[in-house]
Amino acid sequence: MVAEAKKVGEARYRESYGRYFEEFKVGDVYEHRPGRTISEADNTWFTLLTMNQHPLHFDFEYAAKSEFGKPLVNSCLTLSILAGMSVSDVSQKTIANLGWDKIKLTAPVFIGDTIYAESEVLAKRESKSRPTQGIVTVKTTGRKADGTQIMSFERTMLIPKRGHGVDDKANY
């Protein structure tokens, strides 16, 4: 995580996370920590909250008869956790997500698996219409603790330049 202590008053500091546009460098890889062990409650609640009623995610008897032999973690939960892991490094200062692309599910995830994420900066350019902002694209890859790749996706974000983020403008 990228943390910065910003002085906001006499002997007073506020933590700030994320990167400004200038801090991204194509080819850099950010390893996101901590990892996350996915519990049965995580999977069941997320699956039912999102109204996904496929029994492969929450019916152990049904899942036992599948080729996996046990419940699969909802892939949208996996995507959400991996994206969340990346926020403090790549998108804490983001103005807007501009798009998600090339989401690949490369291995199943099961209850009890611990997953980790890393993001590689693929591209960056200054915004043509917003001179105080830039556009950054990263590829985030998720892996199990044993190194098995489980997912990858690309995300493009609108990022402020230093001095033009919310952290720079307000004393909230």
Helices and strands as residue ranges (DSSP letters): E 3-9, E 12-17, G 21-23, E 29-37, H 40-49, G 55-57, H 60-64, H 75-86, I 87-91, E 96-105, E 114-126, E 133-144, E 149-160, H 166-169
